[in-house]
Amino acid sequence: MPKLPSWFPRLSPQVWILAIGRFLSQSGTGFTLFYAPIYFASQVGLSATAVGIGLGSGSISGIFGRIVGGSFSDSKFWGRRRTLLLSAIISAIASFMLAAANDFPSLVVANLMMGFGVGLYWPATESMVADLADGEQRQEAFALTRLADNLGLQVGIVLGGFLIALTGNYRSLFIIDGISFLIFFAVVWGAVSETYKPSTSLETGKMAKKNGWMVALSDRTLLIYAVVNTMFTLYIAQIQTTMPLYFTNFVSVGASGKGFSTAIITICLLLALF
């Protein structure tokens, strides 16, 4: 076996497996994340307002998903692994529902389910990364998995834009997204072990009563961070929903008077991510 460079992260194999799974999952998300507004406005025929409300509904259910996901991740019965599996199944079902959606109610229902599934995902996967590494390795583990997220998202955007330019079939993007969640489910099921190890000591039990949501809500630094993070998320939400639709339907390009092509929008979205 060749010797790895000294700068190469010495991380648990579980971290690398989780990073691969997250890359695959985010690749599927990239297929639909920026193209969903265009599809439901220009292909399904919904108004821009309806599309915004429908896609925004996922953020509302995502809040509850994150709360439930955090509680499930620290549960003796669910743990991190089962929460990830549940998230993958719910998200896959929601993707296939989005592929079949042809009106406003079905769009809202599918996005509520997708938001909840994605909400379950983040607390579980981030907690698992923290469990698998300590100290300086933990920083490298988070950097690796976040890199896998970003690379997967960018690969998905490029391939999604290429597929739309080639076939014009938007529904296939949601099907691919659903398949990616099923692949992620298979990776977690077959190669990722549970990392949560609840302590049974009396002292830990006493401390647990002092921890939880009330402690988090009373942490001033954490609350300031949450407000700042919310402001940055507003910018990301604009990129995901408003910008693709705006440049497609409301910007005239050349003598044709039509908006930007899918290829141009794909390039703009990639530049925005960088």
N, C-alpha and C positions, 0 to 999 in steps of 0.2 A: 504494500500500500504506500503511495507516495506521501512524503512528508508535507504537511500543510504549512503555509507561510506563518510567521510569528504573529502577524496582525490578524490572522483569520480567527473569528470568534470560536472559543472552545465552549460550546453550549451543549445542553442535553439533546440527544436525538429527538426527544419529544418536542422540543422547541422548533427544530427544523421541520418535523412532520406537520406541526400546527401551522407553521409559516407557509408550507406548500398548500395546505388546505385553505388557508385564508387567501392565498394568491388565486386559487381556482374559484373560490366563492366571490371574490371581488371582481374577477374577470367577468363573471356572469352579470354582476351588478352593473359593470361598465357598459354592457350591451344595452341596458334599458334606461339607466339613470338619466341621461340627457336627451334621449330620443323619445321617451314616453310622452312629453308635452306635445311634440310635433305630431306624433301618431294620433293621439286622442283629439287633437284640434283639427288636423287636416284630413285624416283618414276616417275617423269615427264621426266627426262632424260636431263635436261639442264646442261650446264657446270657450274663449280664453279664461273667462271667470270660472266656468264650471270645471275646467281642467285644473286651474289653480286650487280650487276648493277640494276637488277630488284627490289630487296629489298631496295637498297639505294635510288632509285628514290622517295620513300615515304618520305625521309628526306627533299628532295628538295621542294616537294609540301607542306610539313609540315611547312616550313618557311613561305610560303605565307598564309597557313592556320592560323598560329599564328598571323600574321599581320592583316588579315581580322577578326579573332576572337576577337582580342583586340579592333578593331574599332567597330565591331558589339556589343560587350559587353557594350560599352559606348554609343551606339546608342539609341535614344528614341524609335525607332520603334522595333529594335531587342531585346536589353537588354540581360541580362545573360541567362534567361530561354529559350528564343527562340533560342539563339545561341547553347545552350546545346542540344536542341531538334534537330536542324539541324545537329549538329555534330553526334548525335546518328544514325539518318537516313542514312546519307552519309556513316558512318562507317559500318553499318549493310549491306548496299548494296555492299560495297567493300568486306566485308567478304564472301558474297555469290558469288561474282565474283571470288574471290581467290579460292573458292571451285570448281568452274567450269573451272579455268584456266588450259590450257594444252600446252601452248607454251609461248615463250618469250614476244611477244607483249601483250598478255592478262595478263601476270604477271605484266608488267610495268603499264598498264592502271589501273589495280585493285589496285596496290600499290600507284600510284599517287593519286587515290581517297581516299584510306585509310589514307595516310599521311595528306591530306587536312582535312579530317574529324577529325583526332586526333589533328591536329593543331588548329582547331576551339574549341576543347574541353578544352584545358588547360587554356587559358586566362579567359574563361567564368566560369569554375568551381572554379578556385582560387579566382577570383573576388567575386564570390558568398560567399565563405567562409569568406573573409574579410568583406563583408557587414553584415554577420550574427553575428559577434562577435566583441567586442571592447577590447582594452587593453590586460590584461593578458589572458582573455578568448579567444582572437584571437589566441594567441600562442597555447592554448589547442585545439582550433578548427582545426588549421592547423596540429597539431600533430595527432589528431584523424583521420582526413581524409587521411593523408599520411600513417598512420598505416593501414587503410582500404585498400588503394592502394597496399601496400606491401603484406599484408596478402592475398588479392585477387589474386595477381600475383603468389604467392607461391602455393596457393591452386590450381590454374589453371595449373601450371607446373606439380604438383604431379598427378592431375587427368588426364592431357593430356598424361603424360608418362605412366600412368597405362592403359589408353584406347588404346594407340598404342601397348603396350606390349601384351594386351589382344586380340585386333582385327587386328592390323596392318593397320587400316583404317585412313589415314591421312586427307582425305577430310572431314571427320566428324568433325574434330577439327575446321575447318573454319566455318562449319555450326553452331556449338555450339557457336563460337565467335559471329557470326551474331545474334543468338538468344539472347545472353547476352546483346548486344547493344539494341535490341528491348525491353528487360526487363528494361534496364536503361532508355530508352525513356518513358516507361510506368510509371516508378517511378517518373521521373521529371514531366511528364504531369499531373499525378494524385495527387502528394503529395508535390511538390516544387513550391513555389510562387516566383514571380519576386522580386528581391531584389534591383534592380537599381532604384534610385529615383533622376532623374535629377533635379537640382535646376534651378529655373526660375529667380533668383535674378539678378539684373544688374551687381553687383560686381562679382558674380560667372561667368557671361558671359564674362566679361572683362578678368578674370583670365584664362578662358578656352582658349582664344586666345594665351596666353603665354605658354600654356602647349601643350602636344602632343609629337609626335615623335621627333621633333627637340630638345626639352628639354631633352628627354631621350638620344639622340645621343650626346648631349653636356655634359652629366654627366660623368666625368672621372671615378669616382668610379664604376658607373654602367658598363661602358665599360670594366674595368679591371675584374669585376666580370663575365661579359659575356665571356671574353677570357678564364678565368680559368674554367668556367662551360663547355665551348666547349671542353677543354682538357679532362675533366672527362667524357664527353659524348662520346668521341672517344673510351675510355675503354669499356663503356657500349655497344657501337656498335660492338666492337670486340666480346664480349660475345654473343650478340644476333645473329650474322651472321657467323662469322668465326669459333668459337670454336666448335659448334655442328657439323658442316660439317667436320671439321678437324678430330675430334675424331671418326667420323663415317667412313670416306672414306680413310683417310691418316695415320691412326695409326693401326699397326698390333698387335693383341692381341692373344697370345697363338699359338698353332699349326695350327689353322684354318686360320690365317692370316687376319681375318676380324677385323673390328673396334669394338669399345665399343658398347654394347647393349644400347637400349633406356633407360632401368632402370638405368644403370651406368651413362649415360649422364645426366639424370634427377637429380641424386644425386649431380653430379659435379656442375650443374647449381644452385642448391639450396645453396650449399656451397659458390659459387661465390657471390650470392646475400647477404648472411650473412656477 
